[in-house]
Amino acid sequence: MSETSHTESSSLPTFAYIAAFIILFIILAVFGDLFTFILGSIGLVVTFAAFYKDNSHDDHH
């Protein structure tokens, strides 16, 4: 096996995450029916909230 060095990746700026959330939310609203929209919205919000919680905790320490 070849050895590769793992470098720490730099995170994207905050506006990129906000833009991704809005784009995914719009796609969900346009192409999903009501049931899919409700469940997808909950999943999308929980996913981005968990990601934000992990990153905001690391930034302050």
C-alpha positions as CSV (number, residue, x, y, z in Angstrom):
1,M,0.0,0.0,0.0
2,S,1.2,3.5,-0.7
3,E,1.5,5.9,2.2
4,T,-0.3,9.2,1.7
5,S,0.0,12.1,4.1
6,H,-3.3,13.3,5.3
7,T,-3.5,17.1,5.5
8,E,-6.1,19.0,7.4
9,S,-8.6,20.4,5.0
10,S,-9.7,24.0,5.2
11,S,-13.3,24.6,5.8
12,L,-15.5,26.5,3.4
13,P,-16.7,30.0,4.3
14,T,-20.0,30.3,6.1
15,F,-21.9,31.8,3.1
16,A,-21.1,28.6,1.1
17,Y,-22.9,26.5,3.7
18,I,-25.8,28.9,3.8
19,A,-26.0,28.9,0.0
20,A,-25.9,25.1,-0.1
21,F,-28.8,24.9,2.5
22,I,-30.9,27.4,0.5
23,I,-30.3,25.6,-2.8
24,L,-31.1,22.2,-1.3
25,F,-34.2,23.6,0.3
26,I,-35.4,25.1,-3.0
27,I,-34.8,21.8,-4.8
28,L,-36.8,20.0,-2.1
29,A,-39.6,22.5,-2.4
30,V,-39.8,22.4,-6.2
31,F,-39.4,18.6,-6.8
32,G,-40.9,17.1,-3.7
33,D,-44.5,16.5,-2.7
34,L,-45.8,17.6,0.7
35,F,-44.8,14.5,2.6
36,T,-41.3,14.5,1.1
37,F,-41.0,18.3,1.7
38,I,-41.9,18.0,5.4
39,L,-39.6,15.0,6.1
40,G,-36.8,16.4,3.9
41,S,-37.0,19.8,5.6
42,I,-36.7,18.2,9.0
43,G,-33.7,16.2,7.9
44,L,-32.0,19.1,6.2
45,V,-32.4,21.4,9.2
46,V,-31.2,18.7,11.6
47,T,-28.2,17.9,9.4
48,F,-27.1,21.5,9.0
49,A,-27.7,22.3,12.7
50,A,-25.6,19.3,13.8
51,F,-22.8,20.4,11.4
52,Y,-23.0,24.0,12.6
53,K,-22.9,22.9,16.3
54,D,-19.7,20.8,15.6
55,N,-18.0,23.6,13.7
56,S,-19.0,26.4,16.1
57,H,-17.6,24.5,19.0
58,D,-14.3,24.0,17.4
59,D,-13.9,27.7,16.4
60,H,-14.1,29.0,19.9
61,H,-11.5,26.6,21.4
